Amino acid sequence: MKPTPARILTPYELHTGKLAKPLRFLVISDLHNEPFDDLLPLMDDADAVLVPGDISNRYRQEYDRGLAFLRESAKRRPTFFSVGNHETRQKSYRELIALARESGAEVLINRHVRFEDLWIGGWYDPEIVNEPEEVDAFEQLDGCKLLLCHKPEHYMEHLRGRKIDLTIAGHAHGGQIRIGNQGIYAPGQLLFPRYTRGWADGGKLLISAGAGNPCRMPRWNNPREVLLVTVD
């Protein structure tokens, strides 16, 4: 097996004025059942780990490493996981979610929890996950609110304009191949996608280029990415 190429760590800051002290979140999206040993030391500098979907690989119907990652992450830091399309398209989706709930990670499928001075929620299309949407109640909560929503296009269609401080997404894989600042293709957005990495919607949406690559198409000028988001 060839060595796994290094992943880059990209820092971001969000100033809300709502927290008593800054909190640092390591964002690991789109791992796709790939090796993760290089990610574990990065958790030392984080207060919690956010996983906005796709720990698994739907093409191979595999999620053993993804679950192992959740277990290892939860041993080190509070870990919050919401599902992506590679999870919902697993034939054994229910088993996968049951095992994820046993991993020690907080599984957020259209629900939210309190962490320190803020709220963390997870959103996915309620018709697909068969879980009722609760975003109306989520946005009415007092204080800072972070939401995990796997697909940027889902955010733009369903969540834009909500009273949520930050939504974190993945899914687009940075556009797979990048020419300058333009990605070439993203699932759900197709050719020349608009939402592939970094800030969008005036700083309300932050998109990870993803820590893995499940398809045969190489990533060119587009390294695999982990985010370190500081919120204060």
SENU-681245 format. One record per residue: x, y, z of N, C-alpha, C in turn. Coordinates in steps of 0.1 Angstrom, whole numbers, padded with zeros to 4 digits, always signed. Example, Ala and Ser with C-alpha at 12.3 -4.5 7.8 and 13.67 -1.06 7.14 Angstrom:
+0132-0057+0078+0123-0045+0078+0132-0033+0078
+0128-0022+0071+0137-0011+0071+0129+0000+0079
//
This chain:
+0008-0012+0000+0000+0000+0000+0009+0012+0000
+0005+0022-0008+0013+0035-0009+0011+0043+0004
+0021+0051+0008+0019+0059+0020+0008+0069+0017
+0000+0072+0028-0011+0082+0027-0005+0096+0026
-0008+0104+0016-0002+0117+0015-0006+0126+0028
+0002+0135+0031+0000+0143+0043-0013+0152+0041
-0019+0155+0052-0031+0164+0051-0026+0178+0057
-0032+0188+0051-0029+0202+0056-0038+0206+0067
-0034+0214+0076-0042+0220+0087-0045+0234+0084
-0057+0238+0082-0061+0252+0079-0068+0258+0091
-0062+0270+0096-0069+0276+0107-0079+0287+0103
-0089+0288+0111-0100+0298+0109-0104+0303+0122
-0109+0316+0122-0114+0322+0135-0128+0328+0133
-0136+0326+0143-0149+0332+0143-0151+0340+0156
-0154+0352+0154-0156+0361+0166-0171+0364+0168
-0176+0358+0179-0191+0360+0181-0193+0369+0193
-0183+0370+0202-0186+0378+0215-0195+0371+0224
-0198+0359+0222-0208+0352+0231-0202+0342+0240
-0189+0340+0240-0182+0329+0248-0174+0336+0259
-0173+0329+0270-0165+0333+0282-0150+0332+0279
-0147+0322+0271-0133+0319+0267-0133+0313+0253
-0122+0315+0245-0122+0309+0232-0122+0293+0232
-0128+0287+0222-0129+0273+0221-0123+0269+0207
-0115+0259+0207-0109+0254+0194-0115+0241+0190
-0119+0240+0178-0125+0228+0172-0117+0223+0160
-0113+0210+0161-0107+0204+0150-0118+0198+0142
-0119+0201+0129-0129+0197+0120-0124+0187+0110
-0129+0174+0111-0124+0164+0102-0136+0158+0095
-0137+0162+0082-0148+0159+0074-0144+0149+0063
-0152+0141+0058-0150+0132+0046-0137+0124+0047
-0136+0117+0058-0125+0108+0060-0126+0096+0051
-0138+0091+0049-0140+0080+0039-0133+0067+0042
-0132+0064+0055-0127+0051+0059-0112+0050+0056
-0105+0061+0055-0091+0061+0053-0083+0060+0066
-0070+0057+0065-0062+0057+0077-0062+0071+0084
-0060+0072+0097-0062+0084+0105-0052+0086+0115
-0041+0078+0116-0031+0080+0127-0025+0094+0127
-0024+0100+0116-0018+0114+0115-0027+0124+0121
-0040+0121+0122-0049+0131+0128-0050+0131+0143
-0046+0121+0149-0047+0120+0164-0039+0130+0171
-0026+0133+0167-0018+0143+0174-0024+0157+0173
-0032+0160+0162-0038+0173+0160-0048+0176+0171
-0054+0166+0177-0064+0168+0187-0058+0174+0200
-0045+0173+0202-0039+0179+0214-0042+0194+0215
-0043+0200+0204-0045+0215+0203-0060+0219+0203
-0069+0210+0204-0083+0213+0203-0091+0210+0216
-0102+0217+0217-0111+0214+0229-0121+0203+0225
-0124+0202+0212-0134+0192+0208-0131+0189+0193
-0137+0178+0188-0136+0174+0174-0150+0174+0168
-0151+0180+0156-0163+0180+0149-0162+0172+0136
-0171+0163+0134-0170+0154+0122-0183+0156+0114
-0183+0165+0104-0196+0167+0096-0198+0157+0085
-0197+0144+0088-0201+0134+0078-0191+0127+0070
-0195+0116+0065-0187+0108+0056-0174+0102+0062
-0176+0095+0073-0165+0087+0079-0164+0074+0071
-0174+0070+0063-0174+0058+0056-0172+0059+0041
-0171+0048+0034-0170+0047+0020-0181+0039+0014
-0190+0046+0007-0202+0039+0002-0199+0031-0010
-0188+0034-0018-0185+0026-0029-0180+0012-0026
-0173+0011-0014-0169-0002-0010-0177-0007+0002
-0187+0001+0006-0196-0003+0017-0188-0007+0029
-0178+0002+0032-0169+0000+0044-0170+0011+0054
-0169+0008+0066-0169+0018+0077-0161+0014+0089
-0153+0004+0088-0146-0001+0100-0136+0009+0105
-0128+0015+0096-0118+0025+0100-0125+0038+0105
-0137+0041+0099-0144+0053+0103-0149+0052+0117
-0154+0040+0121-0158+0038+0134-0146+0038+0144
-0135+0032+0140-0123+0032+0148-0118+0046+0150
-0120+0054+0140-0116+0069+0142-0125+0075+0152
-0138+0073+0152-0147+0079+0162-0143+0074+0176
-0140+0062+0177-0136+0056+0191-0124+0063+0196
-0113+0064+0187-0101+0069+0191-0102+0084+0194
-0110+0091+0186-0112+0105+0188-0119+0108+0201
-0129+0100+0204-0137+0102+0216-0129+0099+0229
-0119+0091+0228-0110+0088+0239-0102+0101+0243
-0099+0109+0233-0090+0120+0234-0097+0133+0237
-0108+0136+0230-0115+0148+0231-0130+0146+0229
-0139+0154+0234-0153+0154+0231-0155+0154+0216
-0162+0145+0210-0163+0143+0196-0178+0144+0192
-0181+0151+0182-0195+0153+0177-0195+0150+0162
-0204+0140+0159-0205+0134+0146-0219+0136+0140
-0220+0141+0128-0233+0141+0121-0230+0134+0107
-0241+0128+0102-0239+0119+0090-0238+0127+0077
-0232+0120+0068-0231+0124+0054-0238+0114+0045
-0237+0117+0032-0244+0108+0022-0237+0094+0021
-0224+0093+0024-0218+0080+0024-0223+0071+0036
-0228+0077+0046-0234+0070+0057-0248+0066+0053
-0256+0075+0048-0270+0072+0045-0271+0062+0033
-0261+0060+0026-0261+0051+0014-0254+0038+0017
-0251+0036+0030-0247+0022+0034-0259+0013+0035
-0257+0001+0030-0268-0009+0031-0271-0012+0046
-0261-0011+0054-0263-0014+0069-0262-0001+0076
-0270+0009+0072-0270+0022+0078-0274+0022+0093
-0284+0014+0096-0289+0014+0110-0278+0008+0119
-0271-0003+0114-0261-0009+0122-0249+0001+0124
-0246+0008+0113-0235+0018+0114-0238+0029+0124
-0250+0034+0124-0254+0044+0134-0254+0039+0148
-0259+0027+0150-0259+0021+0163-0245+0019+0168
-0235+0015+0160-0222+0014+0164-0215+0027+0167
-0219+0037+0159-0214+0051+0161-0218+0056+0175
-0230+0053+0178-0235+0057+0191-0228+0050+0203
-0223+0039+0200-0215+0031+0210-0200+0036+0211
-0196+0044+0201-0182+0047+0200-0177+0057+0211
-0186+0064+0217-0182+0075+0227-0184+0088+0221
-0186+0089+0208-0189+0102+0201-0203+0105+0203
-0206+0118+0203-0220+0123+0203-0225+0123+0189
-0236+0115+0186-0241+0114+0173-0253+0124+0171
-0251+0134+0162-0261+0144+0161-0268+0143+0147
-0279+0136+0147-0288+0135+0135-0300+0143+0138
-0301+0155+0133-0312+0164+0136-0315+0165+0151
-0305+0168+0158-0306+0170+0173-0294+0179+0177
-0294+0184+0189-0284+0193+0194-0281+0190+0208
-0269+0194+0213-0264+0192+0226-0257+0205+0231
-0255+0206+0244-0247+0217+0249-0233+0213+0251
-0224+0222+0248-0209+0219+0250-0203+0233+0255
-0198+0233+0267-0192+0245+0273-0202+0256+0271
-0198+0267+0265-0207+0279+0264-0215+0280+0251
-0216+0269+0244-0224+0270+0231-0232+0257+0229
-0239+0258+0218-0247+0246+0214-0241+0241+0201
-0241+0227+0199-0237+0221+0187-0248+0212+0182
-0252+0214+0170-0263+0206+0164-0258+0199+0151
-0266+0190+0146-0264+0183+0133-0276+0183+0125
-0275+0185+0112-0287+0185+0103-0284+0177+0091
-0295+0169+0087-0295+0162+0075-0309+0161+0070
-0311+0159+0057-0324+0159+0051-0333+0149+0059
-0344+0154+0066-0352+0145+0074-0359+0134+0067
-0361+0136+0054-0368+0125+0046-0358+0113+0044
-0345+0116+0044-0335+0106+0041-0332+0098+0054
-0330+0106+0065-0325+0099+0078-0337+0095+0086
-0349+0099+0082-0362+0095+0090-0361+0100+0104
-0356+0112+0105-0355+0119+0118-0361+0133+0117
-0371+0137+0125-0377+0150+0124-0367+0162+0125
-0370+0172+0116-0361+0184+0116-0364+0192+0129
-0353+0197+0135-0355+0205+0147-0348+0219+0146
-0345+0223+0134-0337+0235+0132-0345+0248+0137
-0358+0248+0137-0366+0259+0142-0363+0261+0157
-0363+0250+0164-0360+0251+0179-0345+0254+0181
-0337+0249+0173-0322+0251+0174-0319+0266+0173
-0324+0273+0163-0321+0287+0161-0326+0296+0172
-0336+0291+0179-0342+0300+0190-0334+0298+0203
-0325+0290+0204-0317+0288+0216-0309+0301+0219
-0307+0304+0231-0298+0315+0235-0284+0311+0234
-0275+0320+0230-0261+0318+0230-0256+0314+0216
-0243+0310+0216-0236+0307+0203-0241+0293+0198
-0243+0292+0185-0248+0280+0179-0239+0276+0167
-0234+0263+0168-0227+0257+0157-0235+0246+0151
-0236+0245+0138-0244+0234+0132-0235+0227+0122
-0236+0213+0122-0229+0205+0113-0239+0201+0102
-0236+0204+0089-0245+0201+0078-0236+0196+0067
-0237+0184+0063-0227+0178+0054-0225+0185+0041
-0237+0188+0034-0236+0193+0021-0238+0208+0020
-0229+0215+0014-0231+0230+0013-0244+0234+0006
-0247+0226-0004-0260+0229-0012-0272+0227-0003
-0272+0218+0007-0282+0216+0016-0284+0229+0025
-0272+0234+0029-0272+0247+0037-0279+0258+0028
-0275+0260+0016-0280+0271+0008-0295+0269+0006
-0300+0257+0005-0314+0254+0002-0323+0255+0014
-0318+0250+0025-0326+0248+0037-0323+0257+0049
-0310+0261+0050-0306+0267+0063-0301+0282+0062
-0299+0286+0050-0294+0300+0048-0304+0310+0054
-0299+0320+0061-0308+0330+0067-0312+0327+0081
-0309+0315+0086-0313+0311+0099-0304+0318+0110
-0309+0319+0122-0301+0325+0133-0291+0315+0139
-0281+0312+0131-0271+0302+0135-0258+0309+0133
-0249+0308+0143-0237+0316+0142-0227+0310+0131
-0227+0297+0130-0218+0291+0120-0223+0277+0117
-0223+0274+0104-0226+0260+0099-0213+0255+0092
-0210+0243+0096-0198+0237+0090-0202+0225+0081
-0196+0225+0069-0200+0215+0059-0187+0209+0053
-0189+0199+0045-0178+0192+0038-0183+0188+0024
-0182+0176+0020-0189+0169+0009-0183+0173-0005
-0179+0186-0007-0175+0190-0020-0161+0186-0024
-0153+0181-0014-0139+0177-0017-0131+0188-0023
-0134+0200-0020-0126+0212-0025-0127+0213-0040
-0137+0207-0046-0138+0208-0061-0130+0197-0068
-0123+0188-0061-0115+0177-0066-0103+0182-0073
-0104+0189-0084-0093+0195-0091-0095+0210-0091
-0084+0217-0087-0086+0232-0086-0076+0239-0095
-0082+0248-0102-0074+0257-0111-0075+0271-0104
-0064+0276-0098-0065+0288-0091-0074+0286-0079
-0084+0294-0077-0094+0293-0066-0106+0286-0070
-0107+0280-0082-0119+0274-0087-0118+0259-0087
-0127+0252-0081-0128+0238-0082-0135+0234-0095
-0132+0222-0099-0138+0218-0112-0151+0210-0111
-0152+0202-0101-0164+0194-0099-0167+0191-0085
-0179+0191-0081-0183+0187-0067-0197+0179-0068
-0198+0168-0061-0211+0161-0061-0222+0171-0056
-0233+0171-0063-0245+0179-0059-0244+0193-0066
-0232+0198-0069-0231+0211-0076-0225+0209-0090
-0220+0198-0093-0215+0194-0107-0203+0203-0111
-0203+0207-0124-0191+0214-0129-0190+0228-0124
-0178+0232-0121-0175+0246-0116-0183+0250-0104
-0183+0242-0094-0191+0245-0082-0187+0258-0075
-0197+0263-0068-0194+0276-0062-0190+0274-0047
-0194+0264-0041-0192+0262-0026-0184+0249-0024
-0170+0251-0023-0162+0239-0022-0152+0240-0010
-0148+0251-0006-0139+0252+0006-0139+0266+0011
-0136+0268+0024-0134+0281+0030-0148+0287+0033
-0147+0300+0036-0159+0308+0040-0169+0310+0028
-0182+0310+0031-0193+0313+0022-0204+0320+0030
-0213+0325+0022-0225+0332+0028-0221+0342+0038
-0211+0350+0035-0207+0361+0044-0202+0356+0058
-0195+0345+0058-0189+0340+0070-0199+0332+0079
-0211+0328+0074-0220+0320+0081-0218+0305+0078
-0211+0302+0067-0209+0288+0063-0194+0286+0061
-0188+0275+0067-0174+0272+0065-0174+0258+0059
-0167+0256+0048-0166+0243+0041-0152+0238+0042
-0151+0225+0046-0139+0218+0046-0137+0211+0033
-0124+0211+0027-0121+0204+0015-0120+0189+0017
-0121+0185+0030-0122+0170+0032-0108+0164+0035
-0109+0154+0044-0096+0147+0048-0094+0134+0040
-0103+0131+0031-0101+0118+0023-0104+0120+0009
-0103+0109+0001-0107+0109-0013-0112+0095-0017
-0125+0093-0017-0130+0079-0019-0130+0075-0034
-0129+0084-0043-0130+0081-0057-0117+0079-0064
-0117+0074-0076-0105+0072-0084-0099+0085-0089
-0107+0095-0091-0102+0107-0096-0092+0114-0086
-0080+0117-0090-0070+0123-0080-0074+0137-0076
-0069+0141-0065-0071+0155-0061-0058+0162-0066
-0060+0173-0074-0049+0180-0080-0050+0195-0075
-0039+0200-0071-0038+0213-0065-0049+0215-0054
-0051+0205-0047-0062+0204-0037-0059+0194-0026
-0050+0197-0017-0046+0187-0007-0058+0184+0002
-0057+0172+0008-0067+0169+0018-0065+0177+0030
-0076+0181+0037-0076+0192+0046-0083+0188+0059
-0078+0194+0070-0084+0194+0083-0084+0208+0088
-0095+0212+0094-0097+0226+0099-0094+0227+0114
-0088+0238+0118-0088+0242+0132-0095+0255+0134
-0107+0255+0139-0116+0266+0140-0116+0271+0155
-0112+0284+0157-0112+0290+0170-0125+0299+0170
-0133+0297+0180-0145+0305+0182-0144+0312+0195
-0147+0325+0195-0147+0333+0208-0159+0342+0208
//
